[in-house]
């Protein structure tokens, strides 16, 4: 070995720290890397981790194989862990599920625990399965119904909602809810002028009552009566038996502008809701029905309530108005037919007492005879005060001296 080799093999010690260097330096040797040993505590942690990993490989699945991984002596897998956690959840639900399965919707509403159980399960199922289309708050969007309002195409009772959830709308199921509006323009059922007219008429029927003047309203009314009223009703009240939407309110599924309605009449629309009967168990569907009907606030207590309330109120108001008019007419007839009864004039006498006595005896003077002067007021018990003399009437004469004073004066 040469002197140069011996010189290079010698360890280099840093002058300032006294620690051996690795031989790496920078900035022309002014910065050197020291070869400090690892802390003792770190070495012990490393050794323990190595021993722990060997035990883990033995107990749990770890080594990849051609047909999976080693199962380990404990036989643990993530699938078994999931199944155990689900079983725990099912055991906790079973306390309520046994009662929930045998309860009717009315019984669920009346039981606070079952109702809370249904709402909690329905809320979870709604977020997993329904919120994608209807929104997390069920507010809906264009083409997807708002479930918070009281406008229902197929009925808003809890049984109606349950039926819709189970079999869907245009879902292809044998029990699906199916309705189909003709494409009046695409299928050349109406001329463009007729479509414009009926579009304007439909817009004028809504609660907003707006019409942009694109078509003749009179002609649109005729087209509506001939082509649309059979499903939507003569006044646009809709028809739930076949899912025809109500047109005389301010709720529109595909938009309320002239172009939106025109496109619906011209091309038609056919939204699809899946049937959940083969995707969710019946308990989950029932929970969803309770959640949508009760918790979201748009459900109805009676399937005919929404359609009949307005008609009943209108009928009641019309009946009350007719009754009031009849009563006024009867009162007017009685007032016109009733004879005018004139008060008999007081007979001429020297005193009010004698005049009263003559009246009681039936001695009524003929009409036109003179009456008592105003100063000689007869006694009366509960009778009306005599009328004051008209302006310009002759003052009564003063009684002569020695004449008897009238009674009561």
LINGI-V989053 format. One record per backbone hydrogen bond with DSSP energy under -1.0 kcal/mol. NH is the residue of the N-H (numbers start at 1). CO is the residue of the C=O. E is the energy in kcal/mol with one decimal. If there is no record, write none. Layout:
nh=<NH & NH>
co=<CO & CO>
e=<E & E>
//
This chain:
nh=<6 & 7 & 8 & 9 & 14 & 18 & 21 & 22 & 26 & 30 & 31 & 33 & 35 & 36 & 43 & 44 & 45 & 46 & 47 & 48 & 49 & 50 & 51 & 52 & 53 & 54 & 55 & 56 & 57 & 58 & 59 & 60 & 65 & 70 & 73 & 74 & 81 & 82 & 83 & 84 & 85 & 86 & 87 & 88 & 89 & 90 & 91 & 92 & 93 & 94 & 96 & 97 & 98 & 100 & 101 & 103 & 108 & 109 & 110 & 111 & 115 & 116 & 117 & 118 & 119 & 120 & 121 & 122 & 123 & 124 & 125 & 126 & 127 & 128 & 129 & 130 & 131 & 133 & 134 & 135 & 138 & 140 & 141 & 143 & 144 & 147 & 161 & 162 & 163 & 164 & 165 & 166 & 167 & 168 & 169 & 170 & 176 & 177 & 184 & 184 & 185 & 186 & 187 & 188 & 189 & 190 & 195 & 196 & 197 & 198 & 199 & 200 & 201 & 202 & 203 & 204 & 205 & 220 & 221 & 222 & 223 & 224 & 225 & 226 & 227 & 228 & 229 & 231 & 232 & 233 & 236 & 238 & 239 & 244 & 247 & 248 & 261 & 262 & 263 & 264 & 265 & 266 & 267 & 268 & 273 & 276 & 277 & 279 & 280 & 285 & 286 & 287 & 288 & 289 & 290 & 291 & 292 & 293 & 294 & 296 & 299 & 300 & 305 & 308 & 309 & 312 & 313 & 314 & 315 & 316 & 317 & 318 & 319 & 320 & 321 & 322 & 323 & 324 & 325 & 326 & 327 & 328 & 329 & 330 & 331 & 332 & 333 & 334 & 335 & 336 & 337 & 338 & 355 & 356 & 357 & 358 & 359 & 360 & 361 & 362 & 363 & 364 & 369 & 376 & 377 & 393 & 403 & 409>
co=<2 & 3 & 4 & 5 & 19 & 14 & 12 & 33 & 31 & 27 & 26 & 24 & 20 & 34 & 39 & 40 & 41 & 42 & 43 & 44 & 45 & 46 & 47 & 48 & 49 & 50 & 51 & 52 & 53 & 54 & 55 & 56 & 68 & 63 & 58 & 59 & 77 & 78 & 79 & 80 & 81 & 82 & 83 & 84 & 85 & 86 & 87 & 88 & 89 & 90 & 93 & 93 & 94 & 96 & 97 & 100 & 104 & 105 & 106 & 107 & 111 & 112 & 113 & 114 & 115 & 116 & 117 & 118 & 119 & 120 & 121 & 122 & 123 & 124 & 125 & 126 & 126 & 130 & 130 & 131 & 135 & 134 & 144 & 253 & 141 & 138 & 157 & 158 & 159 & 160 & 161 & 162 & 163 & 164 & 273 & 177 & 173 & 168 & 182 & 265 & 266 & 266 & 183 & 185 & 184 & 184 & 191 & 192 & 193 & 194 & 195 & 196 & 197 & 198 & 199 & 200 & 201 & 216 & 217 & 218 & 219 & 220 & 221 & 222 & 223 & 224 & 224 & 228 & 228 & 229 & 233 & 232 & 244 & 239 & 236 & 236 & 257 & 258 & 259 & 260 & 261 & 262 & 263 & 264 & 169 & 165 & 166 & 276 & 276 & 281 & 282 & 283 & 284 & 285 & 286 & 287 & 288 & 289 & 290 & 291 & 293 & 156 & 302 & 304 & 305 & 308 & 309 & 310 & 311 & 312 & 313 & 314 & 315 & 316 & 317 & 318 & 319 & 320 & 321 & 322 & 323 & 324 & 325 & 326 & 327 & 328 & 329 & 330 & 331 & 332 & 333 & 334 & 351 & 352 & 353 & 354 & 355 & 356 & 357 & 359 & 358 & 362 & 366 & 373 & 375 & 390 & 400 & 406>
e=<-1.9 & -2.0 & -2.0 & -1.9 & -2.6 & -1.9 & -2.5 & -2.5 & -3.0 & -1.5 & -2.1 & -2.3 & -3.1 & -1.0 & -1.6 & -2.0 & -1.9 & -2.1 & -2.2 & -2.2 & -2.1 & -1.9 & -1.9 & -2.6 & -2.3 & -1.6 & -1.7 & -2.3 & -2.3 & -1.2 & -2.2 & -2.7 & -4.1 & -2.2 & -2.0 & -2.0 & -1.8 & -2.2 & -2.5 & -2.1 & -2.2 & -2.6 & -2.2 & -1.9 & -2.0 & -2.8 & -2.2 & -1.8 & -2.4 & -2.2 & -1.6 & -3.0 & -1.7 & -3.0 & -3.0 & -1.0 & -2.2 & -2.3 & -1.6 & -1.1 & -2.6 & -2.4 & -2.3 & -2.5 & -2.5 & -2.3 & -2.2 & -2.8 & -2.5 & -1.8 & -2.5 & -2.6 & -1.9 & -1.7 & -2.2 & -2.4 & -2.2 & -1.1 & -2.5 & -1.7 & -1.6 & -3.2 & -1.9 & -2.8 & -3.0 & -2.2 & -2.5 & -2.2 & -2.1 & -2.3 & -2.6 & -2.2 & -2.1 & -2.2 & -1.5 & -2.0 & -1.6 & -2.3 & -1.2 & -1.5 & -1.0 & -2.5 & -2.5 & -1.2 & -1.8 & -2.2 & -2.2 & -2.5 & -1.9 & -2.6 & -2.2 & -2.1 & -2.1 & -2.5 & -2.1 & -1.8 & -1.0 & -2.5 & -2.4 & -1.5 & -2.3 & -2.6 & -2.3 & -1.9 & -2.8 & -2.2 & -2.4 & -1.3 & -2.6 & -1.8 & -1.1 & -3.3 & -2.0 & -2.8 & -2.8 & -1.5 & -2.3 & -2.7 & -2.4 & -1.7 & -2.3 & -2.7 & -2.9 & -1.3 & -2.3 & -2.1 & -2.0 & -1.2 & -2.7 & -1.9 & -2.4 & -2.2 & -2.4 & -2.3 & -2.2 & -2.6 & -2.9 & -2.3 & -2.9 & -1.6 & -1.3 & -2.6 & -1.5 & -2.4 & -2.2 & -2.9 & -2.6 & -2.5 & -2.6 & -2.7 & -2.6 & -2.6 & -2.6 & -2.5 & -2.4 & -2.7 & -2.4 & -2.5 & -2.4 & -2.4 & -2.4 & -2.3 & -2.2 & -2.4 & -2.4 & -2.3 & -2.4 & -2.5 & -2.3 & -2.1 & -2.5 & -2.1 & -1.8 & -2.4 & -2.0 & -2.0 & -1.9 & -2.2 & -1.5 & -1.4 & -2.6 & -1.6 & -1.7 & -1.3 & -1.0 & -2.1 & -2.1 & -1.4>
//
